[in-house]
């Protein structure tokens, strides 16, 4: 049986994945300072 997901259901499913990805990014990324490279 095919079930169309509502926007709320989609957001509910994606929230923990998005949170995990954002946490990973924030803990592994380095700050970007492009102005340091412009004379």
N, CA, C, O and CB atoms as a CASP TS submission, in Angstrom:
PFRMAT TS
TARGET T0000
AUTHOR 0000-0000-0000
METHOD Language model
MODEL 1
PARENT N/A
ATOM      1  N   UNK     1       0.847  -1.189   0.000  1.00  0.00           N
ATOM      2  CA  UNK     1       0.000   0.000   0.000  1.00  0.00           C
ATOM      3  C   UNK     1       0.886   1.244   0.000  1.00  0.00           C
ATOM      4  O   UNK     1       1.853   1.330   0.757  1.00  0.00           O
ATOM      5  CB  UNK     1      -0.960   0.003   1.228  1.00  0.00           C
ATOM      6  N   UNK     2       0.554   2.181  -0.835  1.00  0.00           N
ATOM      7  CA  UNK     2       1.326   3.413  -0.967  1.00  0.00           C
ATOM      8  C   UNK     2       0.735   4.485  -0.066  1.00  0.00           C
ATOM      9  O   UNK     2      -0.477   4.698  -0.035  1.00  0.00           O
ATOM     10  CB  UNK     2       1.355   3.892  -2.437  1.00  0.00           C
ATOM     11  N   UNK     3       1.617   5.155   0.665  1.00  0.00           N
ATOM     12  CA  UNK     3       1.161   6.187   1.593  1.00  0.00           C
ATOM     13  C   UNK     3       1.911   7.474   1.286  1.00  0.00           C
ATOM     14  O   UNK     3       3.140   7.502   1.340  1.00  0.00           O
ATOM     15  CB  UNK     3       1.377   5.754   3.079  1.00  0.00           C
ATOM     16  N   UNK     4       1.188   8.535   0.964  1.00  0.00           N
ATOM     17  CA  UNK     4       1.816   9.831   0.742  1.00  0.00           C
ATOM     18  C   UNK     4       2.103  10.472   2.091  1.00  0.00           C
ATOM     19  O   UNK     4       1.214  10.616   2.930  1.00  0.00           O
ATOM     20  CB  UNK     4       0.916  10.752  -0.132  1.00  0.00           C
ATOM     21  N   UNK     5       3.346  10.848   2.280  1.00  0.00           N
ATOM     22  CA  UNK     5       3.731  11.463   3.546  1.00  0.00           C
ATOM     23  C   UNK     5       3.322  12.929   3.570  1.00  0.00           C
ATOM     24  O   UNK     5       3.382  13.619   2.553  1.00  0.00           O
ATOM     25  CB  UNK     5       5.245  11.327   3.776  1.00  0.00           C
ATOM     26  N   UNK     6       2.913  13.385   4.720  1.00  0.00           N
ATOM     27  CA  UNK     6       2.615  14.805   4.888  1.00  0.00           C
ATOM     28  C   UNK     6       3.935  15.533   5.125  1.00  0.00           C
ATOM     29  O   UNK     6       4.959  14.906   5.394  1.00  0.00           O
ATOM     30  CB  UNK     6       1.608  15.047   6.073  1.00  0.00           C
ATOM     31  N   UNK     7       3.903  16.833   5.024  1.00  0.00           N
ATOM     32  CA  UNK     7       5.115  17.614   5.280  1.00  0.00           C
ATOM     33  C   UNK     7       5.619  17.382   6.702  1.00  0.00           C
ATOM     34  O   UNK     7       6.825  17.277   6.925  1.00  0.00           O
ATOM     35  CB  UNK     7       4.850  19.113   5.049  1.00  0.00           C
ATOM     36  N   UNK     8       4.721  17.303   7.643  1.00  0.00           N
ATOM     37  CA  UNK     8       5.117  17.082   9.036  1.00  0.00           C
ATOM     38  C   UNK     8       5.805  15.731   9.201  1.00  0.00           C
ATOM     39  O   UNK     8       6.805  15.622   9.911  1.00  0.00           O
ATOM     40  CB  UNK     8       3.895  17.166   9.961  1.00  0.00           C
ATOM     41  N   UNK     9       5.274  14.712   8.550  1.00  0.00           N
ATOM     42  CA  UNK     9       5.885  13.378   8.642  1.00  0.00           C
ATOM     43  C   UNK     9       7.288  13.367   8.027  1.00  0.00           C
ATOM     44  O   UNK     9       8.208  12.744   8.557  1.00  0.00           O
ATOM     45  CB  UNK     9       4.995  12.332   7.940  1.00  0.00           C
ATOM     46  N   UNK    10       7.429  14.058   6.917  1.00  0.00           N
ATOM     47  CA  UNK    10       8.745  14.141   6.279  1.00  0.00           C
ATOM     48  C   UNK    10       9.724  14.859   7.195  1.00  0.00           C
ATOM     49  O   UNK    10      10.847  14.393   7.391  1.00  0.00           O
ATOM     50  CB  UNK    10       8.651  14.867   4.917  1.00  0.00           C
ATOM     51  N   UNK    11       9.311  15.980   7.753  1.00  0.00           N
ATOM     52  CA  UNK    11      10.186  16.727   8.663  1.00  0.00           C
ATOM     53  C   UNK    11      10.539  15.910   9.898  1.00  0.00           C
ATOM     54  O   UNK    11      11.676  15.949  10.368  1.00  0.00           O
ATOM     55  CB  UNK    11       9.521  18.034   9.083  1.00  0.00           C
ATOM     56  N   UNK    12       9.581  15.183  10.414  1.00  0.00           N
ATOM     57  CA  UNK    12       9.818  14.343  11.586  1.00  0.00           C
ATOM     58  C   UNK    12      10.850  13.262  11.272  1.00  0.00           C
ATOM     59  O   UNK    12      11.687  12.940  12.115  1.00  0.00           O
ATOM     60  CB  UNK    12       8.503  13.702  12.065  1.00  0.00           C
ATOM     61  N   UNK    13      10.794  12.708  10.080  1.00  0.00           N
ATOM     62  CA  UNK    13      11.767  11.683   9.692  1.00  0.00           C
ATOM     63  C   UNK    13      13.146  12.269   9.430  1.00  0.00           C
ATOM     64  O   UNK    13      14.158  11.641   9.741  1.00  0.00           O
ATOM     65  CB  UNK    13      11.286  10.947   8.456  1.00  0.00           C
ATOM     66  N   UNK    14      13.191  13.460   8.865  1.00  0.00           N
ATOM     67  CA  UNK    14      14.474  14.054   8.495  1.00  0.00           C
ATOM     68  C   UNK    14      15.180  14.774   9.642  1.00  0.00           C
ATOM     69  O   UNK    14      16.397  14.954   9.600  1.00  0.00           O
ATOM     70  CB  UNK    14      14.269  15.011   7.372  1.00  0.00           C
ATOM     71  N   UNK    15      14.446  15.179  10.643  1.00  0.00           N
ATOM     72  CA  UNK    15      15.033  15.978  11.720  1.00  0.00           C
ATOM     73  C   UNK    15      16.234  15.317  12.400  1.00  0.00           C
ATOM     74  O   UNK    15      17.273  15.966  12.518  1.00  0.00           O
ATOM     75  CB  UNK    15      13.987  16.269  12.750  1.00  0.00           C
ATOM     76  N   UNK    16      16.150  14.064  12.851  1.00  0.00           N
ATOM     77  CA  UNK    16      17.313  13.480  13.528  1.00  0.00           C
ATOM     78  C   UNK    16      18.520  13.314  12.593  1.00  0.00           C
ATOM     79  O   UNK    16      19.665  13.443  13.026  1.00  0.00           O
ATOM     80  CB  UNK    16      16.938  12.128  14.120  1.00  0.00           C
ATOM     81  N   UNK    17      18.263  13.031  11.332  1.00  0.00           N
ATOM     82  CA  UNK    17      19.354  12.885  10.369  1.00  0.00           C
ATOM     83  C   UNK    17      20.028  14.236  10.146  1.00  0.00           C
ATOM     84  O   UNK    17      21.254  14.338  10.141  1.00  0.00           O
ATOM     85  CB  UNK    17      18.832  12.308   9.027  1.00  0.00           C
ATOM     86  N   UNK    18      19.215  15.259   9.964  1.00  0.00           N
ATOM     87  CA  UNK    18      19.736  16.602   9.750  1.00  0.00           C
ATOM     88  C   UNK    18      20.516  17.079  10.966  1.00  0.00           C
ATOM     89  O   UNK    18      21.585  17.673  10.828  1.00  0.00           O
ATOM     90  CB  UNK    18      18.599  17.574   9.438  1.00  0.00           C
ATOM     91  N   UNK    19      19.991  16.823  12.139  1.00  0.00           N
ATOM     92  CA  UNK    19      20.674  17.217  13.371  1.00  0.00           C
ATOM     93  C   UNK    19      22.028  16.525  13.485  1.00  0.00           C
ATOM     94  O   UNK    19      23.022  17.158  13.841  1.00  0.00           O
ATOM     95  CB  UNK    19      19.806  16.887  14.595  1.00  0.00           C
ATOM     96  N   UNK    20      22.070  15.245  13.188  1.00  0.00           N
ATOM     97  CA  UNK    20      23.319  14.483  13.251  1.00  0.00           C
ATOM     98  C   UNK    20      24.342  15.029  12.247  1.00  0.00           C
ATOM     99  O   UNK    20      25.521  15.167  12.572  1.00  0.00           O
ATOM    100  CB  UNK    20      23.049  12.988  12.978  1.00  0.00           C
ATOM    101  N   UNK    21      23.895  15.331  11.050  1.00  0.00           N
ATOM    102  CA  UNK    21      24.794  15.869  10.019  1.00  0.00           C
ATOM    103  C   UNK    21      25.310  17.258  10.399  1.00  0.00           C
ATOM    104  O   UNK    21      26.491  17.553  10.215  1.00  0.00           O
ATOM    105  CB  UNK    21      24.072  15.932   8.662  1.00  0.00           C
ATOM    106  N   UNK    22      24.443  18.097  10.919  1.00  0.00           N
ATOM    107  CA  UNK    22      24.861  19.436  11.331  1.00  0.00           C
ATOM    108  C   UNK    22      25.850  19.360  12.486  1.00  0.00           C
ATOM    109  O   UNK    22      26.861  20.062  12.474  1.00  0.00           O
ATOM    110  CB  UNK    22      23.645  20.281  11.730  1.00  0.00           C
ATOM    111  N   UNK    23      25.581  18.530  13.477  1.00  0.00           N
ATOM    112  CA  UNK    23      26.510  18.352  14.597  1.00  0.00           C
ATOM    113  C   UNK    23      27.868  17.879  14.099  1.00  0.00           C
ATOM    114  O   UNK    23      28.906  18.370  14.543  1.00  0.00           O
ATOM    115  CB  UNK    23      25.943  17.350  15.618  1.00  0.00           C
ATOM    116  N   UNK    24      27.856  16.933  13.182  1.00  0.00           N
ATOM    117  CA  UNK    24      29.110  16.436  12.622  1.00  0.00           C
ATOM    118  C   UNK    24      29.863  17.559  11.914  1.00  0.00           C
ATOM    119  O   UNK    24      31.071  17.711  12.098  1.00  0.00           O
ATOM    120  CB  UNK    24      28.843  15.275  11.649  1.00  0.00           C
ATOM    121  N   UNK    25      29.168  18.327  11.124  1.00  0.00           N
ATOM    122  CA  UNK    25      29.794  19.435  10.405  1.00  0.00           C
ATOM    123  C   UNK    25      30.388  20.455  11.377  1.00  0.00           C
ATOM    124  O   UNK    25      31.524  20.896  11.201  1.00  0.00           O
ATOM    125  CB  UNK    25      28.773  20.118   9.482  1.00  0.00           C
ATOM    126  N   UNK    26      29.629  20.822  12.388  1.00  0.00           N
ATOM    127  CA  UNK    26      30.099  21.828  13.339  1.00  0.00           C
ATOM    128  C   UNK    26      31.307  21.350  14.137  1.00  0.00           C
ATOM    129  O   UNK    26      32.140  22.160  14.544  1.00  0.00           O
ATOM    130  CB  UNK    26      28.980  22.208  14.287  1.00  0.00           C
ATOM    131  N   UNK    27      31.408  20.054  14.362  1.00  0.00           N
ATOM    132  CA  UNK    27      32.526  19.525  15.140  1.00  0.00           C
ATOM    133  C   UNK    27      33.758  19.223  14.294  1.00  0.00           C
ATOM    134  O   UNK    27      34.851  19.081  14.841  1.00  0.00           O
ATOM    135  CB  UNK    27      32.098  18.278  15.856  1.00  0.00           C
ATOM    136  N   UNK    28      33.612  19.123  12.991  1.00  0.00           N
ATOM    137  CA  UNK    28      34.755  18.758  12.156  1.00  0.00           C
ATOM    138  C   UNK    28      35.220  19.873  11.226  1.00  0.00           C
ATOM    139  O   UNK    28      36.315  19.787  10.671  1.00  0.00           O
ATOM    140  CB  UNK    28      34.413  17.554  11.343  1.00  0.00           C
ATOM    141  N   UNK    29      34.426  20.899  11.047  1.00  0.00           N
ATOM    142  CA  UNK    29      34.802  21.955  10.107  1.00  0.00           C
ATOM    143  C   UNK    29      35.720  22.976  10.773  1.00  0.00           C
ATOM    144  O   UNK    29      35.720  23.154  11.991  1.00  0.00           O
ATOM    145  CB  UNK    29      33.551  22.651   9.554  1.00  0.00           C
ATOM    146  N   UNK    30      36.490  23.630   9.932  1.00  0.00           N
ATOM    147  CA  UNK    30      37.361  24.703  10.401  1.00  0.00           C
ATOM    148  C   UNK    30      36.704  26.022  10.016  1.00  0.00           C
ATOM    149  O   UNK    30      36.005  26.096   9.006  1.00  0.00           O
ATOM    150  CB  UNK    30      38.811  24.585   9.796  1.00  0.00           C
ATOM    151  N   UNK    31      36.922  27.054  10.809  1.00  0.00           N
ATOM    152  CA  UNK    31      36.317  28.346  10.467  1.00  0.00           C
ATOM    153  C   UNK    31      36.851  28.868   9.128  1.00  0.00           C
ATOM    154  O   UNK    31      38.038  28.743   8.828  1.00  0.00           O
ATOM    155  CB  UNK    31      36.590  29.376  11.583  1.00  0.00           C
ATOM    156  N   UNK    32      35.981  29.436   8.359  1.00  0.00           N
ATOM    157  CA  UNK    32      36.373  30.017   7.077  1.00  0.00           C
ATOM    158  C   UNK    32      36.696  31.490   7.287  1.00  0.00           C
ATOM    159  O   UNK    32      35.901  32.247   7.844  1.00  0.00           O
ATOM    160  CB  UNK    32      35.250  29.841   6.009  1.00  0.00           C
ATOM    161  N   UNK    33      37.876  31.875   6.830  1.00  0.00           N
ATOM    162  CA  UNK    33      38.300  33.267   6.971  1.00  0.00           C
ATOM    163  C   UNK    33      38.847  33.755   5.627  1.00  0.00           C
ATOM    164  O   UNK    33      40.040  34.038   5.516  1.00  0.00           O
ATOM    165  CB  UNK    33      39.375  33.416   8.102  1.00  0.00           C
ATOM    166  N   UNK    34      37.993  33.857   4.607  1.00  0.00           N
ATOM    167  CA  UNK    34      38.484  34.231   3.272  1.00  0.00           C
ATOM    168  C   UNK    34      39.129  35.610   3.238  1.00  0.00           C
ATOM    169  O   UNK    34      39.995  35.861   2.400  1.00  0.00           O
ATOM    170  CB  UNK    34      37.349  34.189   2.279  1.00  0.00           C
ATOM    171  N   UNK    35      38.729  36.495   4.117  1.00  0.00           N
ATOM    172  CA  UNK    35      39.315  37.836   4.120  1.00  0.00           C
ATOM    173  C   UNK    35      40.800  37.807   4.475  1.00  0.00           C
ATOM    174  O   UNK    35      41.504  38.777   4.196  1.00  0.00           O
ATOM    175  CB  UNK    35      38.567  38.732   5.101  1.00  0.00           C
ATOM    176  N   UNK    36      41.297  36.736   5.076  1.00  0.00           N
ATOM    177  CA  UNK    36      42.724  36.615   5.370  1.00  0.00           C
ATOM    178  C   UNK    36      43.547  36.436   4.097  1.00  0.00           C
ATOM    179  O   UNK    36      44.753  36.682   4.107  1.00  0.00           O
ATOM    180  CB  UNK    36      42.969  35.444   6.317  1.00  0.00           C
ATOM    181  N   UNK    37      42.916  36.011   3.003  1.00  0.00           N
ATOM    182  CA  UNK    37      43.640  35.729   1.766  1.00  0.00           C
ATOM    183  C   UNK    37      43.555  36.862   0.749  1.00  0.00           C
ATOM    184  O   UNK    37      44.184  36.789  -0.307  1.00  0.00           O
ATOM    185  CB  UNK    37      43.112  34.466   1.150  1.00  0.00           C
ATOM    186  N   UNK    38      42.804  37.886   1.046  1.00  0.00           N
ATOM    187  CA  UNK    38      42.647  39.001   0.115  1.00  0.00           C
ATOM    188  C   UNK    38      43.577  40.127   0.557  1.00  0.00           C
ATOM    189  O   UNK    38      43.498  40.587   1.696  1.00  0.00           O
ATOM    190  CB  UNK    38      41.157  39.490   0.054  1.00  0.00           C
ATOM    191  N   UNK    39      44.463  40.576  -0.347  1.00  0.00           N
ATOM    192  CA  UNK    39      45.405  41.657   0.032  1.00  0.00           C
ATOM    193  C   UNK    39      44.716  42.981   0.263  1.00  0.00           C
ATOM    194  O   UNK    39      45.373  43.971   0.585  1.00  0.00           O
ATOM    195  CB  UNK    39      46.459  41.833  -1.037  1.00  0.00           C
TER
END
